[in-house]
């Protein structure tokens, strides 16, 4: 059985609550990502997505200096490195999410994305179709 640790990305771009939304947007552009975890040290506090920037910032006409902690998503689901890939895929399908932070306790150690699953042709029997639907809705 393949584990999350086998497929996760362990080089993760992060921001802190001391950053502002402009700095987040620049990091997203520089790293070609729409998802950045918010950490304090290596402790995962939440995430910011490109959708968060649009809905909670631009649509509300917030200034670029708005603090990360004002718009980040808290209480997110995570995977452990020992979780099976099928379990991670099912969790992503249930939660309708494209990316899943991987933690040890509350410490961020990586990210698993739909792309990680697709590149390796790893779709759980029950979750594969739902994951495909997530991807189709987002594009």
VODREN-48238 format. One record per residue (C-alpha): residue number from 1; x, y, z. Coordinates in pm, 1 decimal, padded with zeros to 6 digits. Layout:
! VODREN-48238
{NUM; {X; Y; Z}}
...
END
This chain:
! VODREN-48238
{1; {00000.0; 00000.0; 00000.0}}
{2; {00141.7; 00337.3; -00102.7}}
{3; {00158.8; 00604.8; 00163.0}}
{4; {00126.9; 00981.4; 00140.5}}
{5; {00498.3; 01010.4; 00225.3}}
{6; {00575.3; 00832.8; -00105.5}}
{7; {00409.7; 01097.7; -00323.9}}
{8; {00394.0; 01423.6; -00126.2}}
{9; {00585.6; 01735.6; -00217.1}}
{10; {00810.1; 01825.8; 00073.9}}
{11; {00943.8; 02158.3; -00053.9}}
{12; {00655.3; 02386.3; 00041.0}}
{13; {00636.9; 02762.6; -00004.5}}
{14; {00482.8; 02920.8; 00306.5}}
{15; {00387.1; 03256.9; 00453.6}}
{16; {00340.0; 03374.1; 00811.6}}
{17; {00069.8; 03579.6; 00979.3}}
{18; {00313.6; 03873.3; 00969.4}}
{19; {00293.4; 03877.2; 00587.9}}
{20; {00031.5; 04071.7; 00394.6}}
{21; {-00184.1; 03972.6; 00100.3}}
{22; {00038.9; 04147.9; -00151.8}}
{23; {00334.1; 03934.5; -00037.7}}
{24; {00115.4; 03623.6; -00069.3}}
{25; {00013.6; 03716.1; -00423.8}}
{26; {00377.6; 03774.4; -00522.9}}
{27; {00479.2; 03434.1; -00380.3}}
{28; {00192.8; 03269.0; -00567.8}}
{29; {00308.8; 03428.9; -00891.9}}
{30; {00678.2; 03350.0; -00837.1}}
{31; {00605.6; 02987.4; -00746.8}}
{32; {00319.5; 02927.7; -00992.6}}
{33; {00078.9; 02813.7; -00720.5}}
{34; {-00265.5; 02909.5; -00598.9}}
{35; {-00221.0; 02757.4; -00252.8}}
{36; {00013.3; 02865.3; 00025.2}}
{37; {00014.8; 02731.6; 00381.7}}
{38; {00032.0; 02981.3; 00667.2}}
{39; {00279.3; 02878.5; 00935.6}}
{40; {00430.4; 02999.4; 01260.3}}
{41; {00774.7; 02841.5; 01260.4}}
{42; {00678.7; 02503.2; 01117.5}}
{43; {00335.6; 02489.6; 01285.6}}
{44; {00048.3; 02491.3; 01033.2}}
{45; {-00206.1; 02763.0; 01115.1}}
{46; {-00412.3; 02764.9; 00795.9}}
{47; {-00388.3; 02822.4; 00422.3}}
{48; {-00446.6; 03096.0; 00167.9}}
{49; {-00568.6; 03017.3; -00180.0}}
{50; {-00597.2; 03232.2; -00488.4}}
{51; {-00973.2; 03206.5; -00434.3}}
{52; {-00931.8; 03351.3; -00081.5}}
{53; {-00749.1; 03647.6; -00234.6}}
{54; {-01027.9; 03709.5; -00483.9}}
{55; {-01329.0; 03652.4; -00257.0}}
{56; {-01199.8; 03790.8; 00073.2}}
{57; {-00974.0; 04066.8; -00058.4}}
{58; {-01044.2; 04193.1; -00406.6}}
{59; {-01423.0; 04153.7; -00387.3}}
{60; {-01421.1; 04335.0; -00052.0}}
{61; {-01178.4; 04602.1; -00180.5}}
{62; {-00925.1; 04536.3; 00095.1}}
{63; {-00585.5; 04706.6; 00071.6}}
{64; {-00271.0; 04513.4; -00026.3}}
{65; {-00148.2; 04563.7; 00329.5}}
{66; {-00425.4; 04342.0; 00471.6}}
{67; {-00275.6; 04087.6; 00710.0}}
{68; {-00271.1; 03720.1; 00615.1}}
{69; {-00452.4; 03618.5; 00933.3}}
{70; {-00755.0; 03829.0; 00831.5}}
{71; {-00825.1; 03619.2; 00522.8}}
{72; {-00664.0; 03279.9; 00570.1}}
{73; {-00872.2; 02963.2; 00591.2}}
{74; {-00844.0; 02796.1; 00929.9}}
{75; {-00946.8; 02451.4; 01052.4}}
{76; {-00831.7; 02271.8; 00740.6}}
{77; {-00814.2; 01896.7; 00695.5}}
{78; {-00467.3; 01741.7; 00684.3}}
{79; {-00305.2; 01409.0; 00603.6}}
{80; {-00030.7; 01225.8; 00788.6}}
{81; {00273.9; 01081.4; 00614.0}}
{82; {00152.2; 00730.9; 00709.8}}
{83; {-00197.6; 00777.8; 00562.7}}
{84; {-00259.2; 00563.1; 00257.3}}
{85; {-00278.9; 00737.0; -00077.0}}
{86; {-00632.5; 00601.1; -00119.4}}
{87; {-00737.2; 00754.4; 00214.4}}
{88; {-00587.6; 01089.4; 00113.3}}
{89; {-00769.0; 01077.1; -00222.2}}
{90; {-01096.9; 00995.7; -00048.6}}
{91; {-01048.6; 01282.1; 00199.8}}
{92; {-00977.6; 01523.7; -00086.5}}
{93; {-01292.2; 01403.9; -00264.5}}
{94; {-01507.4; 01435.4; 00050.7}}
{95; {-01377.6; 01784.9; 00124.1}}
{96; {-01384.7; 01892.5; -00244.4}}
{97; {-01024.4; 02013.3; -00223.1}}
{98; {-00735.1; 01994.9; -00466.5}}
{99; {-00451.2; 02013.9; -00211.9}}
{100; {-00401.7; 01853.5; 00126.1}}
{101; {-00133.6; 01963.8; 00374.1}}
{102; {00066.4; 01680.7; 00529.2}}
{103; {00148.7; 01719.6; 00897.3}}
{104; {00321.5; 01546.7; 01186.4}}
{105; {00122.9; 01666.0; 01483.0}}
{106; {00069.2; 02031.9; 01396.5}}
{107; {00400.4; 02061.6; 01203.9}}
{108; {00373.6; 02107.2; 00826.2}}
{109; {00593.0; 01855.3; 00641.2}}
{110; {00448.4; 01855.6; 00288.8}}
{111; {00155.8; 01885.8; 00049.0}}
{112; {-00032.3; 01627.9; -00158.1}}
{113; {-00218.2; 01758.7; -00462.1}}
{114; {-00449.3; 01613.8; -00722.1}}
{115; {-00153.1; 01653.6; -00957.5}}
{116; {00060.2; 01428.4; -00734.6}}
{117; {-00210.3; 01163.6; -00758.5}}
{118; {-00267.1; 01207.6; -01133.0}}
{119; {00101.6; 01206.9; -01232.1}}
{120; {00145.2; 00877.3; -01052.1}}
{121; {-00187.7; 00734.6; -01175.7}}
{122; {-00303.1; 00688.2; -00818.3}}
{123; {-00675.5; 00730.4; -00786.0}}
{124; {-00865.1; 00540.5; -00522.2}}
{125; {-01147.3; 00333.8; -00669.1}}
{126; {-01417.6; 00531.7; -00491.8}}
{127; {-01245.2; 00869.8; -00491.4}}
{128; {-01108.8; 00887.0; -00845.8}}
{129; {-01428.1; 01007.5; -01008.4}}
{130; {-01494.3; 01263.7; -00734.8}}
{131; {-01138.8; 01395.2; -00763.1}}
{132; {-01182.7; 01430.1; -01137.3}}
{133; {-01502.0; 01628.4; -01076.6}}
{134; {-01316.9; 01862.6; -00837.3}}
{135; {-01060.2; 01930.3; -01105.1}}
{136; {-01323.3; 01989.7; -01373.4}}
{137; {-01520.7; 02235.0; -01156.5}}
{138; {-01213.7; 02440.9; -01074.5}}
{139; {-01106.3; 02490.1; -01436.0}}
END
